[in-house]
């Protein structure tokens, strides 16, 4: 187990506690969550959410993902995905443990449900970005159709995510990741067609241009996408914007005065 924890980049300060938990956890409590993830391996039908469990050990879900680990590795092998690419995306477990500790000072996973995408073979990290295999959904497909890119809710797309601890969001790194994605999914999921990448993120928030320089990395990232729609999401800003920044102070102050911040959704055509 220690080798797996190191491969998953579990922070060293959490390893002893995970090893201790592995000797005491009731595996009957793990089984429903493990079975649900295995039943939905590679499936666009999402399993029930992995919700926080206040009565359980804060690292309980780490044990769930360790049980699923050999199965998702086999799924990757079956799709011709290299051990290196497999290791990079499954290291998301350690990243989220580190992120939780940075925010709270305590061990845990918050939110635990995010890791289900990595451990079901639905999301892959290629360079600076992560790409999740998703159906467009009704709202995005309607917006794209209205903006001149006709599509259906069941059409597939790559949902772009921007992981922590991966360096600055430089335009060259973003461009390289998008280029890698176009070839990666064509090779490893040839029966699925991905013409578009989409993004739902605070980074696409329409209010940001009032506060960030036009040539900042965030604004240059935002301009890659055709804006589709925006939704109120104060919680996302406070969770993901770095607290030690001027932008966080602006967001916090304006939320305190009753203003809502909007997260944006947009799309781009892959290969352009």
N, C-alpha and C positions, 0 to 999 in steps of 0.2 A: 504493500500500500504506500509506503514512503516514496518509492520511485514514481508512482502515479501522482502523488501530491506535488512532488517537485516538477514533474512534467506539466502539470496543470497550473504551475506558478502560484500555488497556494502560499501566501506570505509565511515566512518562517515563524513569526510569532503566533500563528494559528495552528501550526502542524502538530505540536504536542497535544493540543486540545482535541483536534480531529482524531488523532490516534487513540487517545483515551476514550473518546466517544464511540469509536468503532468497536471497543471491547464491551460496552455497556448498552448500546442502543438496542431496543426491541425491534428486530427486523420485520416483525409483523406490522409495525407502524410504517415502515418504508414501502411495503409491498404495493399498496394501492397507488401510490405516486409513481413508483417504478413501472408498474403494469400500464398505467395510463400513458406514460411517455413512450414505452415500447410499442403500444398499440397505434400511436400516432407518429411513429418514426417516418420521416420523409413525407408526411401527409399535409396537404393544405387545410385539412380540417383540424382546427386547433383543439387540444385537450383542455379539460377543465384547468382553470388558473391555479398555479401554485401560490397560495395565499400565505401571508405571515401567520405563524402559529405561536401565539404568546406563551402557551403552556409548554412548548417544546424547547429543546436546546437551541441556541441561536445558530448553531452550525448543523442543525438537523438536515437541511436540504443538501449540504455537502455530501452527506452519506447517500442520499438519493442519487445524486449525479455520479458518484463513484460506482454505484450499482449499475447504472446505465452505460458507463464508460466503454466497456468492451463491445457493446452492441452498436454504439454510434461509430466507434472505430471500424467495425466490420461494415457498416453502411458506407462509410467513406471509401473503404477498400473496394467495395462492390461497384462504386462509381468511378474508380480509377483515380481517386484523390490521393495525392502523395502523403506520406507520413509527416512531412514538414508542414504542408498546408493544414492537415488535420490537427497537428499539435498547436499551430498558431491560433486556430479558432477555439479549440477547447481550453486554451490558456485564458479565455474570457472568465473562467471561474475565478482564477487568482486575481484578475483585474477587478472584479466586482467585490471580492472580499477586501481588497486594498482600498477601493473607493468607499465602502461602508465604514471601514475603520478611520479613513481620513475625515469623513463627515461627522461620525459619532464618537470616535475614540474607543469603540467596542467592537468585538468580533461579531460577524453576522453577514447576512445577504439581504439587501433591501434595494429593489424588490426582488424576491426570489424567482418570480415568474420569468424574468428576462432570460435566465439561463436555459429555459426549456428550448429556445430556438436553436442555440448552439448544440444542445445535446439531443436534438431530433434531426439534425442534418439540414436545417432550414436556413442557416446563416453562415457566411464565410467571410473571413478577413483577407483582403487582397491589398497589400500595401497599407496606406493610411486609413482606408475606409472598410466598413463591413457592408455586405450585401445580403439581404434577406429575400428569399423566393416567396412572392406573395401574389394573390389575385388583386387586380386594381381596386375592386370594390365600387359600389354605386356612386358615391360622392365624387371620387377622383375620376371615374370614367365619364360621368356627366360633365364635369368641368373640362376635361381634356377634349371631349367631343365639341363642346361649345367654343373651344379655343382653336378648333381646326384640326384636331388629331382624333378622328373617330375611333372609338374602341368600346368594348363591352366590359361589364363588371367582372366577368370571369377571365378576361385576358390577363396574362401574367406580366409581372414587372419585377424589377429588382429594387427593393426598398433600401435606401442608403442610410446607414447609421455611422456616427462619428464617435469612435471609442476614446476613452480617456487614456492617458499615459502613453501616447503614441506620437508625441511631438507636435509642432505647430501645424496648422491646417494650410500649408503653403500651396499655392496654385499648381505648382509642378507635381507635388505629391498627389493632389486630388486628380489631376489629369492622368497620371500614371495608373492610379487605382481604377479609374473608369475604363481605361484602355485594357487593363488586365481582366476586368469583369466581363467585357464583351467576349473575349476568347475563352475564359474559364468555364462559363456556364454553357457555351456552345459545345465544348469538349466533353464535359462531365454530365450534362443533362441534355443530350441531343434531342430528346423527344419534346422538350419544352422550349418555347420561343420567347425571347426577351428582347423586345425592341426598345423599351423605355426603362429608365431609372426614375424613381419617384423619391421624394423626401418629405417627411413630416417632422419638423424640428423648430425649436426656438431660434435656430440660426437663420431661418427663413422668415422670421417675424417682421412684418412691414414697418414697425416702429423703429427698428434698429438704425435705419438710415438717418434718423434725426440725431443719433448719438455717436456713430462710429465713422471714421474717415472712409471715403469712397474706396480707397485703395487698401483698406485693411483686409486681412485674410478672410474674415467672416463675410464682408460685403462682396468680395470677389467670388467666394463660394456661392453666396446667395444669387448672384447674377447669372450663374450657370443654368438656373432653373427658371422655367416659365411659371410665374405664380398662378396657382389654381384657386386656392381659397385659404382663409385663415380662421383660426378658432381661439377662443379665450383659454389661456392656460398659464395662469400666474404660478402654479405649483412647479411647472416645468422650468420656468426661468429661475426660481429660487433654488431648485435642486441642481441644475446643471451649470449655471453661470458661476464662475469662480468668485467666492465671497470677498477676496482681497482686491477687487477691481472697482474702478469708477463706475462701470456699467452696472454692477450689482448694487452699488449704493443708489444709483438713479432708479433702478427697477424697484428696490425695496421702498424707497421714499414715495414713489408714485403709487405703488400698491397700497401703502399706508394711507394715502389720501384718496383711496377709492377708485383709482384708475385700473383698468384691466389691461394686461399685456397679451398680445396675440402671438401664437405660434403659427408659422406658415406651412403650407403644403404646395409643392411644385413638382414639375416633371422636366425631363430632358430626354432627347433621343440618343440612344447609345450609338457609338461609332462615328459621331460627328465632332 
